[in-house]
Amino acid sequence: MFTPTGYYTHSGFLGFLPDGSRMVFATYADYVDYLEEAVAA
């Protein structure tokens, strides 16, 4: 099970993705939404 993790930077929330890459989102909520869509796909 992948645990959402990341941290806030000056440009937004830097979230770690299940494949090991990183992506910046506007908020933590956007990060969680993206993960839910990625898992559902």
C-alpha distance matrix in Angstrom:
0.0 3.8 6.4 9.7 12.4 15.9 19.5 22.7 25.4 28.8 27.7 24.8 21.1 19.6 15.9 13.7 12.1 9.3 12.3 13.6 16.4 17.5 19.2 21.4 21.4 24.1 22.0 18.6 18.9 19.5 16.4 14.2 16.4 16.0 12.2 12.7 15.4 13.6 10.9 13.8 16.0
3.8 0.0 3.8 6.4 9.0 12.4 16.0 19.2 21.7 25.2 24.0 21.1 17.5 15.8 12.2 9.9 8.6 6.3 9.8 10.6 13.0 13.9 15.5 17.7 17.8 20.7 18.8 15.5 16.2 16.5 13.2 11.5 14.1 13.3 9.6 11.1 13.7 11.8 9.9 13.4 15.3
6.4 3.8 0.0 3.8 6.1 9.9 13.3 16.5 19.3 22.9 22.1 19.1 15.3 14.1 10.7 9.3 9.3 8.5 12.1 11.9 13.9 13.7 15.1 16.6 16.5 19.0 16.6 13.1 14.2 15.2 11.9 10.3 13.5 13.4 10.1 11.7 14.9 13.6 12.2 15.5 17.7
9.7 6.4 3.8 0.0 3.8 7.0 10.3 13.2 16.1 19.5 18.6 15.4 11.7 10.8 7.4 7.0 7.7 8.5 12.0 11.5 12.4 11.4 12.1 13.2 12.8 15.2 12.9 9.4 10.8 11.7 8.3 7.2 10.8 10.7 8.1 10.3 13.3 12.4 12.0 15.1 17.1
12.4 9.0 6.1 3.8 0.0 3.8 7.1 10.5 13.3 16.9 16.5 13.6 9.9 8.6 6.0 6.0 8.4 10.0 12.8 11.2 11.8 10.2 11.4 12.0 12.3 14.6 12.4 9.3 11.9 12.7 9.3 9.6 13.2 12.8 10.9 13.6 16.3 15.2 15.3 18.5 20.2
15.9 12.4 9.9 7.0 3.8 0.0 3.8 7.1 9.6 13.3 13.1 10.5 7.0 5.4 4.3 5.7 9.2 11.8 13.9 11.6 11.3 8.7 9.5 9.4 10.3 12.4 10.8 8.5 11.9 12.3 9.2 10.8 14.1 13.4 12.4 15.6 17.7 16.7 17.5 20.7 21.9
19.5 16.0 13.3 10.3 7.1 3.8 0.0 3.8 6.5 10.2 10.8 8.6 5.7 5.4 6.7 9.0 12.6 15.4 17.3 14.8 13.9 10.8 10.9 9.6 10.3 11.5 10.0 8.6 12.4 13.0 10.8 12.8 15.9 15.6 15.3 18.3 20.2 19.6 20.8 23.7 24.9
22.7 19.2 16.5 13.2 10.5 7.1 3.8 0.0 3.8 6.9 7.8 5.7 4.3 5.9 8.5 11.7 14.9 18.2 19.9 17.6 16.0 12.4 11.5 9.0 9.3 9.3 8.3 8.4 12.1 12.5 11.3 13.8 16.4 16.2 16.8 19.6 21.2 21.0 22.6 25.2 26.3
25.4 21.7 19.3 16.1 13.3 9.6 6.5 3.8 0.0 3.8 5.3 5.3 5.9 6.6 10.2 13.1 16.3 19.8 20.8 18.3 16.2 12.5 11.5 8.7 9.9 10.0 10.4 11.4 14.9 14.5 13.5 16.5 18.7 18.1 19.0 22.1 23.2 22.7 24.7 27.3 27.9
28.8 25.2 22.9 19.5 16.9 13.3 10.2 6.9 3.8 0.0 3.8 5.8 8.3 9.7 13.3 16.4 19.3 22.9 23.8 21.4 18.9 15.2 13.6 10.3 11.2 10.3 11.5 13.5 16.6 16.0 15.7 19.0 20.6 20.0 21.5 24.4 25.2 25.0 27.4 29.7 30.1
27.7 24.0 22.1 18.6 16.5 13.1 10.8 7.8 5.3 3.8 0.0 3.8 7.1 8.4 11.9 15.0 17.4 21.2 21.9 19.9 17.0 13.3 11.0 7.5 8.3 7.7 9.9 12.4 15.0 13.6 13.6 17.1 18.3 17.3 19.2 22.1 22.5 22.3 25.0 27.1 27.2
24.8 21.1 19.1 15.4 13.6 10.5 8.6 5.7 5.3 5.8 3.8 0.0 3.8 6.4 9.4 12.9 15.2 18.9 20.2 18.5 16.0 12.2 9.8 6.1 5.6 4.8 6.2 8.5 11.3 10.2 10.2 13.6 14.9 14.4 16.1 18.9 19.6 19.7 22.1 24.2 24.7
21.1 17.5 15.3 11.7 9.9 7.0 5.7 4.3 5.9 8.3 7.1 3.8 0.0 3.8 6.1 9.7 12.3 15.8 17.5 15.8 13.8 10.1 8.2 5.4 5.0 5.9 5.4 6.0 9.3 8.8 7.6 10.7 12.8 12.3 13.4 16.3 17.4 17.3 19.3 21.7 22.5
19.6 15.8 14.1 10.8 8.6 5.4 5.4 5.9 6.6 9.7 8.4 6.4 3.8 0.0 3.8 6.8 9.7 13.3 14.5 12.4 10.3 6.6 5.7 4.4 6.3 8.8 8.8 8.5 11.8 10.7 8.4 11.5 13.8 12.4 12.9 16.3 17.3 16.4 18.4 21.2 21.7
15.9 12.2 10.7 7.4 6.0 4.3 6.7 8.5 10.2 13.3 11.9 9.4 6.1 3.8 0.0 3.8 6.4 9.8 11.6 10.0 8.6 5.7 5.5 6.1 7.2 10.3 9.5 7.9 10.7 9.8 6.4 8.9 11.6 10.0 9.6 13.2 14.5 13.3 14.9 17.9 18.6
13.7 9.9 9.3 7.0 6.0 5.7 9.0 11.7 13.1 16.4 15.0 12.9 9.7 6.8 3.8 0.0 3.8 6.8 8.3 6.4 6.0 4.6 6.6 8.8 10.5 13.8 13.2 11.2 13.6 12.7 9.0 10.6 13.2 11.2 9.7 13.4 14.7 12.7 13.8 17.3 17.8
12.1 8.6 9.3 7.7 8.4 9.2 12.6 14.9 16.3 19.3 17.4 15.2 12.3 9.7 6.4 3.8 0.0 3.8 5.5 5.4 5.4 5.8 7.3 10.3 11.5 15.1 14.7 12.7 14.1 12.7 9.1 10.2 12.1 9.5 7.5 11.2 12.0 9.4 10.6 14.1 14.3
9.3 6.3 8.5 8.5 10.0 11.8 15.4 18.2 19.8 22.9 21.2 18.9 15.8 13.3 9.8 6.8 3.8 0.0 3.8 5.4 7.4 9.1 11.0 14.1 15.1 18.7 17.9 15.5 16.5 15.5 11.9 11.9 13.7 11.3 8.5 11.3 12.4 9.3 9.3 13.0 13.4
12.3 9.8 12.1 12.0 12.8 13.9 17.3 19.9 20.8 23.8 21.9 20.2 17.5 14.5 11.6 8.3 5.5 3.8 0.0 3.8 5.7 8.8 11.2 14.8 16.5 20.2 20.1 18.2 19.4 17.8 14.4 15.0 16.4 13.5 11.2 14.2 14.5 10.9 11.5 15.0 14.4
13.6 10.6 11.9 11.5 11.2 11.6 14.8 17.6 18.3 21.4 19.9 18.5 15.8 12.4 10.0 6.4 5.4 5.4 3.8 0.0 3.8 6.7 10.0 13.4 15.7 19.4 19.3 17.4 19.3 18.0 14.4 15.5 17.5 14.7 12.8 16.1 16.8 13.6 14.4 18.0 17.7
16.4 13.0 13.9 12.4 11.8 11.3 13.9 16.0 16.2 18.9 17.0 16.0 13.8 10.3 8.6 6.0 5.4 7.4 5.7 3.8 0.0 3.8 6.9 10.5 13.2 16.9 17.4 16.2 18.2 16.3 13.0 15.0 16.6 13.5 12.5 16.1 16.2 13.3 15.0 18.4 17.7
17.5 13.9 13.7 11.4 10.2 8.7 10.8 12.4 12.5 15.2 13.3 12.2 10.1 6.6 5.7 4.6 5.8 9.1 8.8 6.7 3.8 0.0 3.8 6.9 9.9 13.5 14.1 13.3 15.6 13.7 10.6 13.3 15.0 12.3 11.9 15.7 16.0 13.8 15.9 19.0 18.7
19.2 15.5 15.1 12.1 11.4 9.5 10.9 11.5 11.5 13.6 11.0 9.8 8.2 5.7 5.5 6.6 7.3 11.0 11.2 10.0 6.9 3.8 0.0 3.8 6.5 10.2 11.4 11.4 13.4 10.9 8.5 11.8 13.0 10.2 11.0 14.6 14.5 13.0 15.6 18.3 17.9
21.4 17.7 16.6 13.2 12.0 9.4 9.6 9.0 8.7 10.3 7.5 6.1 5.4 4.4 6.1 8.8 10.3 14.1 14.8 13.4 10.5 6.9 3.8 0.0 3.8 6.9 8.7 9.6 11.9 9.6 8.1 11.8 12.9 11.0 12.5 15.8 15.9 15.2 17.9 20.2 20.1
21.4 17.8 16.5 12.8 12.3 10.3 10.3 9.3 9.9 11.2 8.3 5.6 5.0 6.3 7.2 10.5 11.5 15.1 16.5 15.7 13.2 9.9 6.5 3.8 0.0 3.8 5.5 7.1 8.6 6.1 5.8 9.6 10.2 9.0 11.2 14.0 14.2 14.3 17.0 18.9 19.1
24.1 20.7 19.0 15.2 14.6 12.4 11.5 9.3 10.0 10.3 7.7 4.8 5.9 8.8 10.3 13.8 15.1 18.7 20.2 19.4 16.9 13.5 10.2 6.9 3.8 0.0 3.8 7.2 8.3 6.5 7.9 11.1 11.4 11.3 13.9 16.0 16.3 17.1 19.7 21.2 21.7
22.0 18.8 16.6 12.9 12.4 10.8 10.0 8.3 10.4 11.5 9.9 6.2 5.4 8.8 9.5 13.2 14.7 17.9 20.1 19.3 17.4 14.1 11.4 8.7 5.5 3.8 0.0 3.8 5.3 5.3 6.5 8.9 10.0 10.9 12.7 14.6 15.7 16.8 18.7 20.3 21.5
18.6 15.5 13.1 9.4 9.3 8.5 8.6 8.4 11.4 13.5 12.4 8.5 6.0 8.5 7.9 11.2 12.7 15.5 18.2 17.4 16.2 13.3 11.4 9.6 7.1 7.2 3.8 0.0 3.8 5.4 5.0 6.3 8.7 9.9 10.7 12.5 14.4 15.3 16.6 18.4 20.1
18.9 16.2 14.2 10.8 11.9 11.9 12.4 12.1 14.9 16.6 15.0 11.3 9.3 11.8 10.7 13.6 14.1 16.5 19.4 19.3 18.2 15.6 13.4 11.9 8.6 8.3 5.3 3.8 0.0 3.8 5.3 5.1 6.1 8.6 9.9 10.6 12.4 14.2 15.4 16.5 18.4
19.5 16.5 15.2 11.7 12.7 12.3 13.0 12.5 14.5 16.0 13.6 10.2 8.8 10.7 9.8 12.7 12.7 15.5 17.8 18.0 16.3 13.7 10.9 9.6 6.1 6.5 5.3 5.4 3.8 0.0 3.8 5.5 5.1 6.1 8.6 9.9 10.6 12.2 14.3 15.3 16.5
16.4 13.2 11.9 8.3 9.3 9.2 10.8 11.3 13.5 15.7 13.6 10.2 7.6 8.4 6.4 9.0 9.1 11.9 14.4 14.4 13.0 10.6 8.5 8.1 5.8 7.9 6.5 5.0 5.3 3.8 0.0 3.8 5.5 5.1 6.3 8.8 10.0 10.5 12.3 14.3 15.5
14.2 11.5 10.3 7.2 9.6 10.8 12.8 13.8 16.5 19.0 17.1 13.6 10.7 11.5 8.9 10.6 10.2 11.9 15.0 15.5 15.0 13.3 11.8 11.8 9.6 11.1 8.9 6.3 5.1 5.5 3.8 0.0 3.8 5.4 5.1 6.2 8.7 9.8 10.5 12.3 14.3
16.4 14.1 13.5 10.8 13.2 14.1 15.9 16.4 18.7 20.6 18.3 14.9 12.8 13.8 11.6 13.2 12.1 13.7 16.4 17.5 16.6 15.0 13.0 12.9 10.2 11.4 10.0 8.7 6.1 5.1 5.5 3.8 0.0 3.8 5.4 5.1 6.3 8.6 10.0 10.6 12.4
16.0 13.3 13.4 10.7 12.8 13.4 15.6 16.2 18.1 20.0 17.3 14.4 12.3 12.4 10.0 11.2 9.5 11.3 13.5 14.7 13.5 12.3 10.2 11.0 9.0 11.3 10.9 9.9 8.6 6.1 5.1 5.4 3.8 0.0 3.8 5.5 5.2 6.1 8.6 9.9 10.6
12.2 9.6 10.1 8.1 10.9 12.4 15.3 16.8 19.0 21.5 19.2 16.1 13.4 12.9 9.6 9.7 7.5 8.5 11.2 12.8 12.5 11.9 11.0 12.5 11.2 13.9 12.7 10.7 9.9 8.6 6.3 5.1 5.4 3.8 0.0 3.8 5.4 5.0 6.1 8.5 9.9
12.7 11.1 11.7 10.3 13.6 15.6 18.3 19.6 22.1 24.4 22.1 18.9 16.3 16.3 13.2 13.4 11.2 11.3 14.2 16.1 16.1 15.7 14.6 15.8 14.0 16.0 14.6 12.5 10.6 9.9 8.8 6.2 5.1 5.5 3.8 0.0 3.8 5.5 5.2 6.1 8.6
15.4 13.7 14.9 13.3 16.3 17.7 20.2 21.2 23.2 25.2 22.5 19.6 17.4 17.3 14.5 14.7 12.0 12.4 14.5 16.8 16.2 16.0 14.5 15.9 14.2 16.3 15.7 14.4 12.4 10.6 10.0 8.7 6.3 5.2 5.4 3.8 0.0 3.8 5.5 5.1 6.1
13.6 11.8 13.6 12.4 15.2 16.7 19.6 21.0 22.7 25.0 22.3 19.7 17.3 16.4 13.3 12.7 9.4 9.3 10.9 13.6 13.3 13.8 13.0 15.2 14.3 17.1 16.8 15.3 14.2 12.2 10.5 9.8 8.6 6.1 5.0 5.5 3.8 0.0 3.8 5.5 5.3
10.9 9.9 12.2 12.0 15.3 17.5 20.8 22.6 24.7 27.4 25.0 22.1 19.3 18.4 14.9 13.8 10.6 9.3 11.5 14.4 15.0 15.9 15.6 17.9 17.0 19.7 18.7 16.6 15.4 14.3 12.3 10.5 10.0 8.6 6.1 5.2 5.5 3.8 0.0 3.8 5.5
13.8 13.4 15.5 15.1 18.5 20.7 23.7 25.2 27.3 29.7 27.1 24.2 21.7 21.2 17.9 17.3 14.1 13.0 15.0 18.0 18.4 19.0 18.3 20.2 18.9 21.2 20.3 18.4 16.5 15.3 14.3 12.3 10.6 9.9 8.5 6.1 5.1 5.5 3.8 0.0 3.8
16.0 15.3 17.7 17.1 20.2 21.9 24.9 26.3 27.9 30.1 27.2 24.7 22.5 21.7 18.6 17.8 14.3 13.4 14.4 17.7 17.7 18.7 17.9 20.1 19.1 21.7 21.5 20.1 18.4 16.5 15.5 14.3 12.4 10.6 9.9 8.6 6.1 5.3 5.5 3.8 0.0
